Amino acid sequence: MSMYALFPFGLGERSEKMVSSVRWGYVRIITGTLVGGILGFYVMHRAELSYKEKWNERLKKYEEELNKKKEKANELEESL
């Protein structure tokens, strides 16, 4: 939409600069919001993947310890 459609009688040089300044402000706000959202999503995605991997390693370690305990219990049972 043209600024002349909004102000059909003319604005003068100072008012036209204000309109372009306001428009530039809106562009900066919208761009910052989009870029910030994308960056925030990426950072949280990476944090989630890291967290999942850490818990998978802990689970694998726990299962290995559990299997070792079961094997020891079986060996003791067989020796009796």
C-alpha positions as CSV (number, residue, x, y, z in Angstrom):
1,M,0.0,0.0,0.0
2,S,1.4,3.3,-1.0
3,M,1.8,6.1,1.5
4,Y,-0.1,8.4,-0.9
5,A,-3.1,6.1,-0.6
6,L,-3.0,6.7,3.1
7,F,-2.4,10.4,2.9
8,P,-3.9,11.7,-0.4
9,F,-3.3,15.4,0.3
10,G,0.5,15.0,0.7
11,L,2.6,14.8,3.8
12,G,5.5,17.1,3.2
13,E,9.1,16.1,3.3
14,R,9.4,15.7,7.1
15,S,6.2,13.5,7.4
16,E,7.4,11.3,4.5
17,K,10.7,10.7,6.3
18,M,8.7,9.8,9.5
19,V,6.6,7.3,7.5
20,S,9.6,5.6,6.0
21,S,11.3,5.6,9.5
22,V,8.2,3.9,11.0
23,R,8.1,1.4,8.2
24,W,11.8,0.7,8.7
25,G,11.1,0.2,12.4
26,Y,8.4,-2.3,11.6
27,V,10.7,-4.2,9.2
28,R,13.4,-4.4,11.9
29,I,11.0,-5.6,14.6
30,I,9.5,-8.3,12.3
31,T,12.9,-9.4,11.1
32,G,14.3,-9.6,14.6
33,T,11.3,-11.6,15.8
34,L,11.6,-14.1,13.0
35,V,15.4,-14.5,13.3
36,G,15.2,-14.7,17.1
37,G,12.5,-17.3,16.9
38,I,14.5,-19.4,14.5
39,L,17.7,-19.1,16.5
40,G,15.8,-19.9,19.7
41,F,14.3,-23.0,18.1
42,Y,17.7,-24.2,16.9
43,V,19.3,-23.7,20.3
44,M,16.5,-25.6,22.1
45,H,16.6,-28.4,19.5
46,R,20.4,-28.8,20.0
47,A,19.9,-28.8,23.8
48,E,17.2,-31.4,23.6
49,L,19.3,-33.7,21.4
50,S,22.3,-33.3,23.8
51,Y,20.0,-34.1,26.8
52,K,18.6,-37.2,25.1
53,E,22.0,-38.5,24.2
54,K,23.3,-38.0,27.7
55,W,20.3,-40.0,29.1
56,N,20.7,-42.7,26.5
57,E,24.3,-43.1,27.6
58,R,23.3,-43.3,31.3
59,L,20.6,-45.9,30.4
60,K,23.1,-48.0,28.5
61,K,25.5,-47.8,31.5
62,Y,22.8,-48.7,33.9
63,E,21.7,-51.7,31.8
64,E,25.3,-53.0,31.6
65,E,25.7,-52.7,35.4
66,L,22.4,-54.5,35.9
67,N,23.5,-57.4,33.6
68,K,26.8,-57.7,35.5
69,K,24.9,-58.0,38.8
70,K,22.6,-60.6,37.3
71,E,25.6,-62.6,36.0
72,K,27.3,-62.4,39.4
73,A,24.1,-63.6,41.1
74,N,23.8,-66.5,38.6
75,E,27.5,-67.5,39.2
76,L,27.0,-67.5,43.0
77,E,23.8,-69.5,42.6
78,E,25.6,-72.1,40.4
79,S,28.5,-72.4,42.8
80,L,26.2,-73.2,45.7
